């Protein structure tokens, strides 16, 4: 198989994302792939008022939970790994670690979360990425994301 071109899945959203990631509503935290390169990816999550987590986090002052921002970074990292592999048989990735996690600003309804992830290293089945989530150019969160390809298939 030929190596993937830099932006084969750029612009992917909706049903296209569902073919790449096993996550479904309400846990799909990527709305659109903006850019995919040889070692980086840019994705978007539109944070809307009707997100189910806002009912309890927090009534009267909705804030996107930090763990869900990290999940968005993890899903973006999986999309990058899938793109780098460029294979038809998409592996299943399990999150194995988060390091150097920092939260810098609140993410609230109406924000567009922009995730930028870059490959730090890979030695299959292990992957390590650095991710940053920003809102209007302001850093909201960052972390190093570790994941592992596993044998299970759910697609």
HELIX and SHEET records of a PDB file:
HELIX    1   1 UNK A   15  UNK A   20  1                                   6    
HELIX    2   2 UNK A   52  UNK A   55  5                                   4    
HELIX    3   3 UNK A   66  UNK A   85  1                                  20    
SHEET    1   A 6 UNK A  32  UNK A  36  0                                        
SHEET    2   A 6 UNK A  40  UNK A  46 -1                                        
SHEET    3   A 6 UNK A 112  UNK A 123 -1                                        
SHEET    4   A 6 UNK A 126  UNK A 135 -1                                        
SHEET    5   A 6 UNK A 138  UNK A 150 -1                                        
SHEET    6   A 6 UNK A  92  UNK A 103 -1                                        
END                                                                             
